[in-house]
Amino acid sequence: MRELLEQAGFDRLANSIKPRWSATARQRYLSNGCQHCDALQGDFPLEEEASDLVRESGVEALNTALVVDIPTLVWQRTVHGERGEGSGLLA
């Protein structure tokens, strides 16, 4: 996602996606932070918010940052993660 945002000129949004250290997982991971204050934006709240919007008002309720063509395998890895174990949208 970061690369796609950079290619589309959304550098400020792209910069909010960066590696951080997880004390729980004891490893680095890519995370999404607030572009204003750098507070972490977790997967669960983002997915819950998107699901609620779509359920209540349809896909049209989502704000679209950019639309790009990407290969199917890249999209599947992005959505399902490297090992198919769930959302990899921030990875």
C-alpha positions as CSV (number, residue, x, y, z in Angstrom):
1,M,0.0,0.0,0.0
2,R,2.8,2.4,0.9
3,E,4.4,1.9,-2.6
4,L,1.0,2.5,-4.3
5,L,0.4,5.7,-2.3
6,E,3.9,7.0,-3.2
7,Q,3.5,6.2,-6.9
8,A,0.2,8.2,-6.8
9,G,1.8,11.2,-5.1
10,F,0.2,10.6,-1.7
11,D,3.6,10.9,0.1
12,R,2.1,12.2,3.4
13,L,-0.2,9.2,3.6
14,A,2.6,6.8,2.5
15,N,4.9,8.1,5.2
16,S,2.3,7.2,7.9
17,I,3.0,3.5,7.0
18,K,6.3,2.6,8.6
19,P,8.1,-0.2,10.5
20,R,7.7,-0.3,14.3
21,W,8.7,-2.7,17.0
22,S,6.1,-4.9,18.7
23,A,7.0,-5.9,22.2
24,T,4.2,-8.5,22.1
25,A,5.3,-10.2,18.9
26,R,9.0,-9.3,19.6
27,Q,9.6,-8.3,16.0
28,R,9.3,-5.4,13.6
29,Y,6.1,-5.0,11.6
30,L,4.7,-2.4,9.2
31,S,2.1,-0.2,10.9
32,N,-0.2,2.6,10.0
33,G,0.1,5.7,12.1
34,C,-1.9,9.0,12.2
35,Q,-0.5,11.3,9.5
36,H,-0.8,14.2,12.0
37,C,0.3,12.9,15.4
38,D,1.8,9.5,14.5
39,A,-0.5,7.6,16.9
40,L,-0.9,3.9,15.8
41,Q,-4.0,3.0,13.8
42,G,-4.7,-0.6,14.4
43,D,-6.0,-3.2,11.9
44,F,-9.1,-4.0,13.9
45,P,-10.6,-0.5,14.3
46,L,-9.9,0.3,10.6
47,E,-11.5,-3.0,9.4
48,E,-14.5,-2.5,11.7
49,E,-15.1,1.1,10.6
50,A,-14.9,0.0,6.9
51,S,-17.3,-2.9,7.5
52,D,-19.8,-0.7,9.3
53,L,-19.8,1.9,6.5
54,V,-20.3,-0.7,3.8
55,R,-23.0,-2.5,5.8
56,E,-24.9,0.7,6.6
57,S,-24.5,2.6,3.3
58,G,-22.9,0.4,0.7
59,V,-19.5,0.5,-0.9
60,E,-20.2,4.1,-2.2
61,A,-19.9,5.3,1.5
62,L,-16.1,4.6,1.5
63,N,-13.7,7.4,0.6
64,T,-11.4,6.4,-2.2
65,A,-7.8,7.6,-2.0
66,L,-6.7,6.1,-5.3
67,V,-7.7,3.5,-7.9
68,V,-4.9,1.5,-9.5
69,D,-4.5,-1.6,-11.6
70,I,-2.3,-4.2,-9.8
71,P,-1.7,-7.9,-10.6
72,T,-4.1,-10.4,-9.0
73,L,-1.4,-12.2,-7.0
74,V,-0.2,-8.9,-5.5
75,W,-3.8,-8.0,-4.5
76,Q,-4.4,-11.4,-3.0
77,R,-1.2,-11.2,-1.0
78,T,-2.2,-7.7,0.1
79,V,-5.7,-8.8,1.3
80,H,-4.8,-12.2,2.6
81,G,-1.3,-11.7,3.9
82,E,1.9,-13.5,3.1
83,R,0.7,-16.8,4.4
84,G,-3.0,-16.5,3.8
85,E,-3.7,-15.9,7.5
86,G,-5.8,-12.8,7.3
87,S,-5.6,-9.2,6.4
88,G,-2.2,-8.1,5.2
89,L,-3.4,-4.6,4.2
90,L,-0.8,-2.9,6.4
91,A,1.9,-5.2,5.5
